[in-house]
C-alpha cells in the first residue's frame, strides 16, 4: 500500500500539492485506490484516495491505525551538521529508518556549517518515515549553540562521544544496554571533534564520556552508530 503525508482534519487527511502530484503523475493512482496517510503524530490513516482537482487530493473518513510503526524508548541525537549536506541528509534518512525519536543540530567551536534549510531536512525525514512505515515524525531542533544544548538536554542518560587523549571513556553500546529502559541523549561533534573545553563542560553537567570503538568515524557514521546502539539495546 502506498504511503503519503497529510494534514489531518478530523478523520479527513488532506494531501499537499507535492504529494498529490506524486500520487497522480508518478504512481498513476486513481480515485478509489486504497492508500495509507501519515499524520506525523503517530497514526496512519487508511482510506480511498480522492482527487479534488489537478493539484489536491484527500482521503475522507479514514480508518485510524494508531501507534503505527511505533519505536520503543526515547533516543535523542545531538549532532553538529556536516560540511557536506549530503552526508547530513544521509544520517537523517538512516537514523529515522532505524528508530530515531528526536534530533538537535549543534553549533560547536569547530563547526564548519551553521546555516541550513530545515524544510529540506524535514522532507528527508518524512520520506524516511514513509519508506520505513513509521507514523511519528521525529522532532528536529536547532541549530543551537552547544552550551544551550547542554542546558536543554533532559534525558535520564546523557553521553558525549569524543576522542580525548588519556581520558577515561566508556564504550557506548554496553553502556546503553545496561540501562535499556531509560531515555538517552548522545552528543556527536563536528568533523574536527568537540574541543576539550566542550567535553569538560558536558562532564560538569553529568554527561558520560563515551567512545565508539577503535576506529575513527566520520560525523555521520558516528551518529548512525549511536542510533544503532540504542536500537539494539534489547538484543532483538
Secondary structure per residue as TSV (DSSP state, phi and psi in degrees):
chain	resnum	aa	ss	phi	psi
A	1	X	-	360.0	135.1
A	2	X	-	-75.2	143.4
A	3	X	E	-109.7	143.5
A	4	X	E	-138.6	164.3
A	5	X	E	-99.5	141.9
A	6	X	E	-147.9	158.1
A	7	X	E	-91.9	122.3
A	8	X	E	-85.6	132.6
A	9	X	E	-130.9	89.7
A	10	X	T	69.4	-121.9
A	11	X	T	-101.3	10.5
A	12	X	E	-101.1	138.2
A	13	X	E	-118.1	122.6
A	14	X	E	-102.6	121.9
A	15	X	E	-84.7	142.6
A	16	X	-	-77.5	177.4
A	17	X	H	-61.9	-40.5
A	18	X	H	-64.8	-44.9
A	19	X	H	-66.6	-39.6
A	20	X	H	-63.9	-42.7
A	21	X	H	-63.7	-39.4
A	22	X	I	-63.7	-41.8
A	23	X	I	-64.0	-41.9
A	24	X	I	-79.8	-50.5
A	25	X	I	-91.4	-30.2
A	26	X	I	-95.9	-51.5
A	27	X	S	-85.2	-13.6
A	28	X	-	58.7	39.9
A	29	X	-	-78.5	160.1
A	30	X	-	-128.0	165.6
A	31	X	T	-53.4	133.4
A	32	X	T	96.4	-13.2
A	33	X	-	-66.8	136.2
A	34	X	E	-77.9	127.3
A	35	X	E	-134.9	169.7
A	36	X	E	-123.5	127.0
A	37	X	E	-114.7	132.3
A	38	X	E	-95.3	140.0
A	39	X	-	-103.1	-5.4
A	40	X	B	82.9	-9.3
A	41	X	B	-105.2	4.4
A	42	X	S	122.3	-15.2
A	43	X	-	-108.7	154.2
A	44	X	E	-111.6	153.2
A	45	X	E	-129.7	125.5
A	46	X	E	-106.9	138.6
A	47	X	E	178.7	-176.4
A	48	X	E	-87.0	132.3
A	49	X	E	-72.3	138.1
A	50	X	E	-130.6	123.7
A	51	X	E	-87.3	119.2
A	52	X	-	-79.2	-42.9
A	53	X	S	-157.0	-163.3
A	54	X	S	-68.3	-19.7
A	55	X	S	-110.6	-22.0
A	56	X	-	-123.2	150.3
A	57	X	E	-145.7	162.5
A	58	X	E	-154.1	167.0
A	59	X	E	-124.5	119.1
A	60	X	-	-100.6	146.5
A	61	X	S	51.1	48.8
A	62	X	-	-73.8	153.9
A	63	X	E	-91.2	125.7
A	64	X	E	-80.1	136.3
A	65	X	E	-114.9	94.6
A	66	X	T	-71.6	157.4
A	67	X	T	50.9	44.5
A	68	X	T	-71.7	117.5
A	69	X	T	63.5	29.5
A	70	X	-	-61.2	140.3
A	71	X	-	-110.4	127.2
A	72	X	-	-71.0	158.2
A	73	X	S	82.0	-166.8
A	74	X	-	-148.6	114.2
A	75	X	E	-127.3	123.7
A	76	X	E	-117.2	118.0
A	77	X	E	-98.4	126.9
A	78	X	E	-108.3	125.3
A	79	X	E	-146.1	142.5
A	80	X	E	-80.9	128.6
A	81	X	-	-58.5	141.8
A	82	X	-	-76.7	154.0
A	83	X	S	-62.0	-40.3
A	84	X	S	-87.3	113.6
A	85	X	H	-64.7	-28.6
A	86	X	H	-58.9	-36.0
A	87	X	H	-69.5	-38.0
A	88	X	H	-66.3	-42.6
A	89	X	H	-63.9	-37.8
A	90	X	H	-61.5	-43.7
A	91	X	H	-60.9	-45.3
A	92	X	H	-61.6	-46.9
A	93	X	H	-57.8	-52.5
A	94	X	H	-70.7	-35.1
A	95	X	H	-65.4	-41.2
A	96	X	H	-63.9	-42.8
A	97	X	H	-59.7	-33.3
A	98	X	H	-89.6	-4.0
A	99	X	T	111.7	22.9
A	100	X	-	-60.1	140.8
A	101	X	-	-98.8	-38.2
A	102	X	E	-157.8	156.4
A	103	X	E	-143.0	135.0
A	104	X	E	-121.4	130.7
A	105	X	E	-87.5	134.8
A	106	X	E	-106.4	145.5
A	107	X	E	-106.9	109.8
A	108	X	-	-112.1	171.5
A	109	X	T	-59.1	-34.9
A	110	X	T	-107.2	16.7
A	111	X	-	-61.9	141.2
A	112	X	S	-105.5	-9.7
A	113	X	-	-140.6	128.9
A	114	X	-	-124.1	-13.3
A	115	X	-	-112.7	129.7
A	116	X	-	-140.6	156.4
A	117	X	-	-98.3	96.0
A	118	X	H	-65.5	-31.2
A	119	X	H	-62.5	-35.4
A	120	X	H	-67.3	-40.3
A	121	X	H	-64.4	-37.8
A	122	X	H	-63.2	-40.4
A	123	X	H	-64.1	-36.9
A	124	X	H	-61.8	-43.0
A	125	X	H	-67.5	-38.5
A	126	X	H	-62.6	-43.3
A	127	X	H	-61.8	-38.5
A	128	X	H	-67.7	-36.2
A	129	X	H	-63.0	-43.0
A	130	X	H	-63.5	-42.0
A	131	X	H	-63.8	-38.2
A	132	X	H	-104.5	11.6
A	133	X	T	58.0	57.9
A	134	X	-	-123.3	129.6
A	135	X	S	-85.0	-18.3
A	136	X	B	-104.7	125.8
A	137	X	-	-82.3	122.4
A	138	X	-	-57.6	147.6
A	139	X	E	-73.7	139.8
A	140	X	E	-123.4	124.4
A	141	X	E	-124.2	159.4
A	142	X	E	95.3	-167.4
A	143	X	E	-69.2	144.5
A	144	X	E	-131.3	153.9
A	145	X	E	-59.6	148.1
A	146	X	H	-54.3	-46.1
A	147	X	H	-62.4	-38.7
A	148	X	H	-65.2	-38.6
A	149	X	H	-64.2	-39.2
A	150	X	H	-59.4	-44.2
A	151	X	H	-67.5	-35.9
A	152	X	H	-80.5	-21.7
A	153	X	-	-65.4	121.3
A	154	X	-	-121.4	13.7
A	155	X	-	-67.7	155.7
A	156	X	S	-66.2	-37.1
A	157	X	E	-120.6	128.6
A	158	X	E	-128.4	134.3
A	159	X	E	-139.5	148.7
A	160	X	E	-125.7	126.5
A	161	X	E	-95.4	121.6
A	162	X	-	-156.5	155.2
A	163	X	-	-103.4	97.5
A	164	X	-	-116.1	114.0
A	165	X	T	-56.7	130.4
A	166	X	T	79.7	-4.2
A	167	X	-	-83.2	147.4
A	168	X	-	-87.4	111.5
A	169	X	-	-125.8	162.0
A	170	X	E	-107.3	147.1
A	171	X	E	-75.5	123.8
A	172	X	H	-61.2	-48.9
A	173	X	H	-54.7	-52.4
A	174	X	H	-66.4	-26.3
A	175	X	H	-65.2	-43.2
A	176	X	H	-66.7	-41.5
A	177	X	H	-64.1	-24.1
A	178	X	T	-74.4	-18.6
A	179	X	T	-137.0	64.9
A	180	X	T	-72.2	-20.4
A	181	X	T	-95.9	-2.5
A	182	X	S	-93.7	156.1
A	183	X	-	-75.2	144.6
A	184	X	E	-128.4	142.9
A	185	X	E	-128.9	135.4
A	186	X	E	-128.9	130.5
A	187	X	E	-98.2	129.5
A	188	X	E	-120.7	130.2
A	189	X	-	-88.2	-178.4
A	190	X	-	-74.0	-178.9
A	191	X	T	-59.2	-28.1
A	192	X	T	-89.0	6.0
A	193	X	-	72.2	168.4
A	194	X	-	-68.4	151.5
A	195	X	-	-77.2	160.5
A	196	X	H	-61.8	-34.3
A	197	X	H	-67.8	-34.8
A	198	X	H	-66.9	-42.6
A	199	X	H	-62.8	-43.3
A	200	X	H	-62.0	-40.4
A	201	X	H	-63.4	-40.9
A	202	X	H	-65.3	-44.2
A	203	X	H	-63.1	-34.7
A	204	X	H	-67.2	-18.7
A	205	X	T	-96.6	9.2
A	206	X	T	93.5	11.2
A	207	X	-	-78.0	141.5
A	208	X	E	-85.5	137.3
A	209	X	E	-83.5	125.1
A	210	X	E	-128.3	162.1
A	211	X	E	-128.9	166.2
A	212	X	-	-118.0	34.1
A	213	X	-	102.3	-173.5
A	214	X	S	-80.5	-6.8
A	215	X	S	-102.2	147.9
A	216	X	-	-82.9	120.6
A	217	X	-	-109.1	147.5
A	218	X	-	-66.6	160.9
A	219	X	H	-54.7	-48.7
A	220	X	H	-68.7	-32.0
A	221	X	H	-69.8	-42.5
A	222	X	H	-61.9	-41.4
A	223	X	H	-61.7	-45.5
A	224	X	H	-67.9	-34.1
A	225	X	H	-58.9	-44.8
A	226	X	H	-64.0	-42.7
A	227	X	H	-62.5	-42.1
A	228	X	H	-65.4	-37.4
A	229	X	H	-61.1	-40.6
A	230	X	H	-70.3	-41.6
A	231	X	H	-61.5	-28.2
A	232	X	T	-100.8	12.2
A	233	X	T	-63.8	-27.0
A	234	X	T	-92.0	-1.2
A	235	X	-	73.2	23.4
A	236	X	-	-128.3	360.0
